[in-house]
Amino acid sequence: MIKIKIITPDLAEGLCRKITADLPEYFGLPEVNEHYAVGVRSRLNLAACIGEEYVGLISIDFPYLENANIYWMGILRGYHRTGIGKLLSDEAFKQAKNKGAKTISVETLSPEETDENYLKTYHFYKSLGFAPLFNLKPQGYEWNMVYMLKSLDDLCENRTNDVLIRPLIREDIVVISEAFKAIGWNKPPSSFEEYLKEQEAGERLVWVAHVYDQFAAYVTLKWKSQYSSFKAKKIPEVMDLNVLPAYRKIGIGSLLLDTAEKEAATRSKVVGIGVGLYAGADGGYGPAQRLYIKRGYIPDGKGVTYNYQPAIPGNSYPLDDDLVLWFTKKLKQELKNEAKN
């Protein structure tokens, strides 16, 4: 279980030095490392811990009344690509917003420098919603930096009563697969391994829901749909919403959709979804069809597809998960614009 907590200046300095020593390819300038190790002492520090071990640190400051800044961030090598960076960042965003910040900024090495490690860092920040504003080259500094900014105005509070919604992390994979296996659904770990890779690459977002710390559901948002109509119009697709039967009819599906739709609205005025056509002993797609219509989704008017290809009248198709009717929904931002007109 990964926990994110605020830590003391002493712990922050020690953890900063430990991570720095573990990642010489990122932190190769001793005088700069010393500056940051001392500097974190006067910042707000959040650490990721697993058991008794601290494995990641994010340090933020507040250079202006309505702006927060990521001062320093690092994760021990053995815990890279596990989702810890996103967990730390999400908690930092919440802390910053609670203190009155409307934006949060970060500086990292510019993509122009073509450094393989920092290019990953740049894309990581982009996946969190940071937008590059301009390059800068500090006096006496050899490399170009890029200044990035993220708005906190639409930050979604992901805890409602006893339901926690957070990004997928590696530790979730076996838990999710086993939970669905127990009810006879085949959801192999390899599927979620692929989701995690796509999340790290900024191609897909994945959220999991927990009730009283027990896994209950998940949903994903794919930025580039395989459905040709959505792809051509750059409509992001909500995919693979699944709620365990024991946690249905208590609003978890709607909470996950709220989260996905708010994220989709940061890039698009419309969001799409594909819905299967059959019902079954567990309800099949029937409950999902009703839920989406209640939320304002309407058919896109292009008929049914099978495996993303238009169904041809007169042909026969299996009634399975690949036979899909597509829906779209105008997001709140677009509806407000229509109201003004």
C-alpha positions as CSV (number, residue, x, y, z in Angstrom):
1,M,0.0,0.0,0.0
2,I,1.5,3.3,-1.1
3,K,0.8,6.3,1.2
4,I,1.4,9.9,0.6
5,K,2.2,12.1,3.6
6,I,3.6,15.4,4.6
7,I,7.1,15.0,6.1
8,T,9.4,17.1,8.2
9,P,12.3,19.2,6.9
10,D,14.9,16.8,8.2
11,L,13.2,13.8,6.6
12,A,12.8,15.7,3.3
13,E,16.5,16.7,3.2
14,G,17.6,13.1,3.9
15,L,15.2,11.7,1.3
16,C,16.3,14.2,-1.3
17,R,19.9,13.3,-0.8
18,K,19.1,9.6,-1.0
19,I,17.2,9.8,-4.2
20,T,19.8,12.2,-5.8
21,A,22.5,9.6,-5.1
22,D,20.4,6.9,-6.6
23,L,19.9,8.8,-9.9
24,P,23.2,10.3,-11.1
25,E,21.9,10.4,-14.7
26,Y,19.3,13.0,-13.5
27,F,21.2,14.7,-10.8
28,G,24.8,15.0,-11.9
29,L,25.9,18.4,-10.6
30,P,27.0,18.3,-6.9
31,E,26.6,22.0,-6.3
32,V,23.1,22.0,-7.7
33,N,22.2,18.9,-5.7
34,E,23.4,20.5,-2.5
35,H,21.3,23.6,-3.3
36,Y,18.1,21.6,-3.6
37,A,18.9,19.3,-0.6
38,V,19.1,22.4,1.6
39,G,16.3,24.1,-0.2
40,V,13.6,21.5,0.4
41,R,13.8,22.3,4.1
42,S,11.9,25.5,3.6
43,R,9.2,24.0,1.3
44,L,6.1,21.9,1.7
45,N,7.3,18.3,1.3
46,L,5.2,15.2,0.4
47,A,6.7,11.7,0.5
48,A,5.5,8.4,-0.9
49,C,6.1,5.6,1.5
50,I,5.6,1.8,1.3
51,G,5.6,0.2,4.7
52,E,8.3,2.0,6.6
53,E,10.4,3.0,3.5
54,Y,10.2,6.4,1.9
55,V,10.6,6.0,-1.8
56,G,9.6,9.3,-3.5
57,L,9.5,13.0,-2.7
58,I,7.8,16.1,-4.2
59,S,8.7,19.5,-2.8
60,I,6.5,22.5,-3.6
61,D,6.7,26.2,-2.8
62,F,4.5,29.3,-3.4
63,P,6.4,32.0,-5.2
64,Y,3.1,34.1,-5.7
65,L,-0.2,34.2,-3.8
66,E,-2.1,32.3,-6.5
67,N,0.7,30.1,-7.9
68,A,2.5,27.0,-6.6
69,N,5.7,25.6,-8.0
70,I,7.2,22.2,-8.1
71,Y,10.6,22.9,-6.6
72,W,12.0,19.3,-6.7
73,M,10.7,15.8,-7.4
74,G,12.3,12.4,-7.5
75,I,11.6,8.7,-7.0
76,L,14.0,5.9,-6.1
77,R,15.1,4.0,-9.2
78,G,13.5,0.7,-8.1
79,Y,10.1,2.4,-7.9
80,H,10.0,4.1,-11.3
81,R,7.0,3.3,-13.6
82,T,4.8,2.3,-10.7
83,G,2.5,5.3,-10.7
84,I,4.1,6.9,-7.6
85,G,5.0,10.1,-9.5
86,K,1.3,10.6,-10.4
87,L,0.2,9.9,-6.9
88,L,2.7,12.4,-5.5
89,S,1.7,15.0,-8.1
90,D,-2.0,14.6,-7.5
91,E,-1.6,15.2,-3.8
92,A,0.6,18.2,-4.4
93,F,-2.1,19.7,-6.7
94,K,-4.7,19.2,-3.9
95,Q,-2.4,20.7,-1.3
96,A,-1.6,23.7,-3.5
97,K,-5.3,24.3,-4.3
98,N,-6.2,24.1,-0.6
99,K,-3.7,26.9,0.0
100,G,-5.3,29.1,-2.5
101,A,-3.2,28.5,-5.6
102,K,-4.9,28.7,-9.0
103,T,-2.0,27.4,-11.0
104,I,1.1,25.3,-10.5
105,S,4.3,25.6,-12.5
106,V,7.4,23.5,-13.0
107,E,10.8,23.9,-14.8
108,T,12.5,21.0,-16.5
109,L,15.1,20.4,-19.3
110,S,13.8,21.6,-22.6
111,P,13.0,18.9,-25.3
112,E,15.4,20.8,-27.5
113,E,18.3,19.3,-25.5
114,T,17.2,15.8,-26.6
115,D,18.2,14.2,-23.3
116,E,16.6,10.8,-23.1
117,N,15.9,10.9,-19.4
118,Y,14.6,14.4,-19.2
119,L,12.5,13.9,-22.3
120,K,10.6,11.3,-20.3
121,T,10.2,13.9,-17.5
122,Y,8.9,16.4,-20.0
123,H,6.3,14.0,-21.3
124,F,5.4,13.0,-17.8
125,Y,4.5,16.6,-16.9
126,K,2.5,16.9,-20.1
127,S,0.5,13.8,-19.2
128,L,-0.4,15.6,-15.9
129,G,-1.8,18.5,-17.8
130,F,1.2,20.9,-17.8
131,A,1.5,23.0,-20.9
132,P,4.9,24.3,-22.1
133,L,4.9,28.2,-22.1
134,F,8.5,29.2,-23.1
135,N,12.1,28.2,-23.0
136,L,14.6,29.9,-20.7
137,K,18.3,29.7,-20.1
138,P,19.3,30.8,-16.6
139,Q,22.5,32.9,-16.4
140,G,25.6,30.7,-16.2
141,Y,23.6,27.6,-17.0
142,E,24.6,25.4,-19.9
143,W,21.2,24.0,-20.9
144,N,17.9,25.3,-22.1
145,M,15.0,24.8,-19.7
146,V,11.3,24.8,-20.4
147,Y,8.7,26.6,-18.1
148,M,5.4,24.7,-17.9
149,L,2.1,25.6,-16.2
150,K,-1.1,23.8,-15.1
151,S,-4.4,25.3,-14.1
152,L,-5.8,24.1,-10.8
153,D,-9.3,25.7,-11.3
154,D,-10.9,22.5,-12.5
155,L,-9.0,20.1,-10.2
156,C,-11.4,17.3,-9.3
157,E,-11.7,16.3,-5.7
158,N,-11.5,12.5,-6.0
159,R,-12.8,11.5,-2.6
160,T,-16.5,11.4,-1.9
161,N,-17.5,10.0,1.5
162,D,-16.0,6.6,1.6
163,V,-15.1,6.3,-2.1
164,L,-11.5,7.0,-3.2
165,I,-10.7,7.5,-6.9
166,R,-7.1,7.6,-7.9
167,P,-4.8,6.7,-10.9
168,L,-3.9,3.1,-11.6
169,I,-0.6,2.0,-10.1
170,R,1.4,-1.2,-10.6
171,E,0.3,-2.7,-7.3
172,D,-3.4,-2.5,-8.4
173,I,-2.9,-4.9,-11.4
174,V,-3.0,-8.3,-9.6
175,V,-5.7,-7.0,-7.2
176,I,-8.0,-6.0,-10.1
177,S,-7.4,-9.1,-12.1
178,E,-8.1,-11.4,-9.2
179,A,-11.2,-9.5,-8.2
180,F,-12.8,-10.0,-11.6
181,K,-11.5,-13.6,-11.8
182,A,-13.4,-14.3,-8.6
183,I,-16.7,-13.4,-10.4
184,G,-15.9,-15.4,-13.5
185,W,-14.6,-12.5,-15.7
186,N,-11.4,-12.9,-17.6
187,K,-9.4,-9.7,-17.1
188,P,-5.7,-10.8,-17.3
189,P,-2.9,-8.8,-15.7
190,S,-1.4,-8.2,-19.2
191,S,-4.3,-5.9,-20.1
192,F,-3.6,-3.6,-17.1
193,E,0.1,-3.8,-17.7
194,E,-0.6,-2.3,-21.2
195,Y,-3.0,0.3,-19.6
196,L,-0.2,1.3,-17.3
197,K,2.3,1.7,-20.1
198,E,-0.1,3.8,-22.1
199,Q,-0.8,5.9,-19.0
200,E,2.9,6.5,-18.5
201,A,3.2,7.5,-22.2
202,G,0.3,10.0,-21.9
203,E,-1.9,8.0,-24.3
204,R,-4.5,6.8,-21.8
205,L,-5.6,7.7,-18.3
206,V,-6.8,5.0,-15.9
207,W,-8.7,5.5,-12.6
208,V,-9.5,3.0,-10.0
209,A,-12.2,3.3,-7.3
210,H,-11.9,1.9,-3.8
211,V,-14.6,1.7,-1.1
212,Y,-13.3,1.4,2.4
213,D,-9.9,0.7,0.8
214,Q,-11.3,-2.3,-1.1
215,F,-11.1,-2.3,-5.0
216,A,-14.5,-1.6,-6.5
217,A,-14.3,-0.4,-10.1
218,Y,-12.1,1.2,-12.8
219,V,-12.5,3.3,-16.0
220,T,-10.1,4.5,-18.7
221,L,-9.9,7.5,-21.0
222,K,-8.2,7.0,-24.4
223,W,-7.1,10.2,-26.0
224,K,-6.9,8.7,-29.5
225,S,-9.8,6.4,-30.2
226,Q,-9.5,3.4,-32.6
227,Y,-13.0,4.3,-33.8
228,S,-12.5,6.1,-37.1
229,S,-15.2,8.8,-36.5
230,F,-13.8,9.8,-33.1
231,K,-10.2,9.6,-34.3
232,A,-10.9,12.0,-37.2
233,K,-12.6,14.5,-34.9
234,K,-10.1,14.0,-32.1
235,I,-12.8,12.9,-29.7
236,P,-11.4,11.2,-26.6
237,E,-13.1,7.9,-25.8
238,V,-14.2,6.6,-22.4
239,M,-13.4,2.9,-22.4
240,D,-13.7,-0.1,-20.2
241,L,-15.9,1.1,-17.3
242,N,-16.3,-1.9,-15.0
243,V,-17.9,-1.9,-11.5
244,L,-17.8,-5.1,-9.5
245,P,-21.4,-6.4,-8.9
246,A,-21.1,-5.9,-5.1
247,Y,-20.5,-2.2,-5.6
248,R,-23.2,-1.4,-8.2
249,K,-26.1,1.0,-7.7
250,I,-24.3,3.2,-5.2
251,G,-23.0,5.8,-7.7
252,I,-19.5,4.6,-8.2
253,G,-19.9,4.4,-12.0
254,S,-21.1,8.0,-12.1
255,L,-18.2,9.2,-10.0
256,L,-15.7,7.5,-12.4
257,L,-17.5,9.0,-15.4
258,D,-17.4,12.5,-13.7
259,T,-13.6,12.1,-13.3
260,A,-13.1,11.0,-16.9
261,E,-15.4,13.6,-18.4
262,K,-13.7,16.4,-16.4
263,E,-10.3,15.3,-17.7
264,A,-11.6,15.0,-21.3
265,A,-12.9,18.5,-21.1
266,T,-9.4,19.8,-20.7
267,R,-8.7,18.9,-24.4
268,S,-12.1,18.4,-26.1
269,K,-15.6,19.8,-26.2
270,V,-17.0,16.4,-26.8
271,V,-16.4,12.9,-25.3
272,G,-17.4,9.6,-26.8
273,I,-18.1,6.1,-25.7
274,G,-18.8,2.7,-27.3
275,V,-21.6,0.5,-25.7
276,G,-22.2,-3.2,-26.3
277,L,-25.7,-4.3,-27.3
278,Y,-26.4,-7.5,-25.3
279,A,-27.8,-8.1,-21.8
280,G,-27.0,-11.1,-19.6
281,A,-27.4,-12.6,-16.2
282,D,-25.4,-9.9,-14.6
283,G,-27.1,-7.1,-16.6
284,G,-24.7,-7.1,-19.5
285,Y,-24.6,-3.7,-21.2
286,G,-28.3,-2.9,-20.3
287,P,-27.5,-0.9,-17.1
288,A,-24.6,0.9,-18.9
289,Q,-26.9,1.9,-21.8
290,R,-29.4,3.5,-19.4
291,L,-26.6,5.2,-17.4
292,Y,-25.1,6.9,-20.4
293,I,-28.4,8.1,-21.8
294,K,-29.2,9.6,-18.4
295,R,-25.9,11.4,-18.4
296,G,-26.6,13.0,-21.8
297,Y,-24.9,10.7,-24.2
298,I,-26.6,10.3,-27.6
299,P,-25.9,7.9,-30.5
300,D,-23.5,9.4,-33.0
301,G,-25.8,8.4,-35.9
302,K,-23.4,6.2,-37.7
303,G,-24.9,2.9,-36.7
304,V,-23.3,-0.2,-35.2
305,T,-19.7,-1.3,-35.7
306,Y,-18.0,-4.7,-35.3
307,N,-14.4,-4.6,-34.2
308,Y,-14.4,-0.9,-35.1
309,Q,-15.7,-1.5,-38.7
310,P,-19.2,-0.4,-39.8
311,A,-21.7,-3.3,-39.8
312,I,-23.0,-4.1,-43.3
313,P,-26.8,-4.7,-43.7
314,G,-27.5,-8.3,-44.4
315,N,-24.3,-9.6,-42.9
316,S,-24.2,-11.7,-39.7
317,Y,-22.1,-10.7,-36.6
318,P,-21.5,-12.4,-33.3
319,L,-23.4,-10.7,-30.4
320,D,-20.3,-10.1,-28.3
321,D,-18.3,-7.3,-26.9
322,D,-17.0,-6.2,-30.3
323,L,-20.5,-5.3,-31.6
324,V,-20.9,-1.7,-30.5
325,L,-23.1,1.4,-30.8
326,W,-21.3,4.7,-30.4
327,F,-22.4,7.6,-28.3
328,T,-21.1,11.2,-27.8
329,K,-21.7,13.8,-25.2
330,K,-21.2,17.6,-25.3
331,L,-19.2,18.5,-22.3
332,K,-20.2,21.3,-19.9
333,Q,-17.8,23.8,-21.4
334,E,-19.5,23.4,-24.8
335,L,-23.0,23.6,-23.3
336,K,-22.1,26.9,-21.7
337,N,-20.9,28.3,-25.0
338,E,-24.1,27.3,-26.6
339,A,-26.1,29.0,-23.9
340,K,-24.2,32.2,-24.6
341,N,-25.1,32.0,-28.2
